[in-house]
Amino acid sequence: MTPESSFVDRLRLGLIRSIAMIDLLLEGWCEPPKPQALHLSTLVHQILSVIAQRGGASASVVYNVLCREGPFRKVTTEVFADVLRAIGHPETGLIEQVGSGLLLLGPAGEKLVEHYSFYAVFQTPEEFRLVAEGRDLGTLPIDNVLAPGMLLIFSGRRWVVQEIHDREKVIVVKPAKAGVPPVFGGDAGDIHDKVIDRMFAVLEGIPAQLTWIQSL
């Protein structure tokens, strides 16, 4: 870490999160489970899976399999209908309904289900293409914050990030004189609001702590 490092790197958010969680554990607080969560993203995944498995299915059949008899029993018929309308919207294109009422995979749904990553329900890092001067360098899984000006090492060379295009999953880079290895590994997942609040408190208290240390 140097004075030239990006602002995001200098925040050391991983360390701050660890301090916040240890503080909360010492106070006897542990992140609670979410028993009332509807897990609609997983429900969408399973809707597509049932339709793909059966080559098409009616809304009532899918609801019976997943909600009335399956694990999504907290999902009401009203919520289920809203989910179907959302993923069946022309701009979404995950499913479509034919005249008989049968639900089929839409163009986007077919493309999604046919990809090998569809059956990996757990979250995986998104892969971005690295491009330098219009030339593809390769792909890099990104599971941490990346911003223009940050340095990285790829393919044994040092690069500085110039632009990030989230929709196209492209990172534009140029050669740099210094660099840091890209970070691989686990994802922290969703962070509880209480942990985020404590992280803010830790960050706000750092200047005061530094002043106290310097006065010794």
C-alpha positions in Angstrom: 0.0 0.0 0.0 1.4 3.4 -1.1 0.2 7.0 -1.1 -0.4 6.4 -4.8 -2.8 3.5 -4.2 -6.4 4.0 -5.1 -8.9 5.3 -2.5 -10.7 2.0 -2.4 -7.5 0.0 -1.6 -6.5 2.5 1.1 -9.9 2.0 2.9 -8.9 -1.6 3.6 -12.6 -2.6 3.7 -11.8 -6.3 4.3 -9.9 -5.4 7.5 -12.5 -2.9 8.6 -15.3 -5.5 8.1 -13.3 -8.0 10.2 -12.9 -5.4 13.0 -16.6 -4.6 12.9 -17.7 -8.2 13.1 -15.2 -9.0 16.0 -16.6 -6.0 17.9 -20.1 -7.2 17.4 -19.2 -10.7 18.4 -17.6 -9.4 21.6 -20.9 -7.6 22.3 -22.7 -10.9 22.0 -24.3 -10.2 18.6 -24.3 -12.7 15.8 -25.9 -12.2 12.4 -29.4 -13.7 12.5 -30.7 -16.0 9.7 -33.5 -14.8 7.4 -36.3 -17.3 8.0 -38.9 -15.1 6.3 -36.9 -14.4 3.2 -38.7 -15.4 0.0 -35.5 -16.1 -2.0 -37.1 -15.0 -5.2 -33.9 -15.2 -7.2 -33.6 -18.9 -6.4 -37.3 -19.2 -7.2 -36.7 -17.8 -10.7 -33.9 -20.2 -11.2 -36.2 -23.1 -10.2 -39.0 -21.9 -12.4 -36.7 -22.0 -15.4 -35.4 -25.4 -14.4 -38.9 -26.9 -14.2 -39.9 -25.5 -17.5 -36.7 -26.7 -19.1 -37.0 -30.2 -17.6 -40.6 -30.6 -18.7 -40.3 -28.9 -22.1 -43.0 -26.5 -20.9 -45.4 -26.4 -18.0 -48.5 -24.5 -16.9 -48.3 -21.8 -14.2 -50.4 -24.0 -11.9 -48.1 -27.0 -12.3 -45.0 -24.9 -11.6 -46.6 -23.3 -8.5 -47.6 -26.8 -7.2 -44.2 -28.2 -7.7 -42.2 -25.3 -6.2 -44.5 -23.5 -3.8 -47.4 -25.7 -2.7 -45.4 -28.9 -2.4 -41.8 -27.6 -2.7 -39.5 -25.4 -0.5 -41.1 -22.0 -1.5 -44.2 -22.3 0.6 -44.1 -18.7 1.9 -44.6 -17.5 -1.7 -48.3 -16.7 -2.2 -50.1 -17.1 -5.6 -50.1 -13.3 -5.9 -46.3 -13.0 -5.4 -45.8 -16.0 -7.8 -47.9 -14.3 -10.5 -45.9 -11.1 -10.1 -42.7 -13.1 -10.5 -44.0 -14.7 -13.7 -45.1 -11.4 -15.1 -41.7 -9.9 -14.4 -39.6 -12.7 -16.0 -42.1 -12.9 -18.9 -41.9 -9.2 -19.7 -40.7 -8.6 -23.3 -37.7 -6.7 -22.0 -36.8 -9.7 -19.8 -37.6 -12.5 -22.1 -36.9 -15.3 -19.7 -40.2 -17.1 -20.3 -43.2 -16.7 -22.7 -46.7 -18.1 -22.7 -48.4 -19.7 -25.7 -52.1 -19.6 -26.5 -52.8 -22.8 -24.5 -51.4 -21.2 -21.4 -48.2 -23.3 -21.4 -45.1 -21.6 -20.2 -42.0 -22.0 -22.3 -38.5 -20.6 -22.1 -38.1 -17.2 -23.9 -35.1 -16.3 -26.0 -33.1 -15.0 -23.0 -34.3 -18.0 -20.9 -33.1 -20.5 -23.4 -29.7 -18.8 -23.7 -29.4 -18.7 -19.9 -30.4 -22.4 -19.3 -28.1 -23.7 -22.1 -25.1 -22.1 -20.4 -23.1 -24.5 -18.2 -23.1 -21.9 -15.3 -26.9 -22.1 -15.0 -26.7 -25.1 -12.7 -24.2 -23.5 -10.3 -26.8 -21.8 -8.1 -24.1 -20.5 -5.7 -22.7 -17.1 -6.5 -19.5 -17.1 -8.6 -17.3 -14.1 -9.5 -18.2 -12.4 -12.8 -15.5 -12.7 -15.5 -14.4 -9.5 -17.3 -12.5 -9.3 -20.5 -9.2 -7.3 -20.2 -8.6 -5.1 -23.3 -5.5 -3.1 -24.1 -5.3 -0.9 -27.2 -8.2 -2.8 -28.8 -6.5 -6.2 -28.2 -8.1 -8.9 -25.9 -5.6 -10.0 -23.2 -7.9 -12.6 -21.6 -10.5 -12.9 -18.9 -10.3 -12.2 -15.2 -12.8 -13.1 -12.5 -13.7 -10.0 -10.4 -15.1 -10.5 -6.9 -13.8 -7.3 -5.3 -14.2 -3.6 -6.0 -12.3 -2.3 -9.1 -12.0 1.3 -10.2 -10.1 3.3 -12.8 -6.6 4.1 -11.7 -6.2 0.8 -9.8 -3.2 -1.4 -10.6 -3.1 -5.1 -11.3 -0.9 -7.8 -12.7 -2.2 -10.0 -15.5 -0.3 -12.5 -17.7 3.0 -11.5 -16.0 2.7 -7.8 -16.9 1.6 -4.7 -14.9 -1.5 -2.8 -16.0 -3.4 0.2 -14.8 -7.2 0.2 -15.2 -8.5 3.0 -17.5 -12.2 2.2 -18.0 -14.7 -0.3 -16.7 -17.8 -1.3 -18.8 -20.1 -3.3 -16.5 -22.7 -4.1 -19.1 -20.2 -5.4 -21.6 -18.0 -7.0 -18.9 -14.9 -5.3 -20.3 -12.0 -3.6 -18.5 -9.8 -1.3 -20.5 -6.2 -1.2 -19.3 -2.8 0.1 -20.4 0.7 -0.9 -19.4 1.9 0.4 -16.0 5.2 0.6 -14.2 3.8 -0.9 -11.0 1.1 -3.4 -10.2 -0.5 -5.7 -7.7 -1.7 -9.3 -8.2 -5.4 -9.6 -8.8 -7.3 -10.9 -5.8 -8.9 -14.3 -6.1 -10.9 -16.1 -3.5 -14.2 -16.1 -1.5 -16.9 -13.5 -1.5 -18.1 -12.0 1.7 -21.7 -12.4 0.5 -24.5 -10.1 1.6 -23.4 -8.0 4.6 -25.9 -7.3 7.4 -26.9 -3.7 7.9 -25.7 -3.8 11.5 -22.2 -4.8 10.3 -22.2 -2.0 7.7 -23.2 0.5 10.4 -20.4 -0.7 12.6 -17.9 -0.5 9.7 -18.9 3.2 9.4 -18.4 3.7 13.1 -14.9 2.1 12.9 -13.9 4.3 10.0 -15.2 7.4 11.7 -13.2 6.5 14.9 -9.9 6.0 13.1 -8.8 9.7 13.0 -9.5 10.0 16.8 -7.6 6.8 17.5 -4.6 8.0 15.4 -4.6 11.4 17.3 -4.6 9.5 20.6 -1.7 7.3 19.5 0.3 10.2 18.2 -0.1 12.0 21.5 1.6 9.2 23.5 
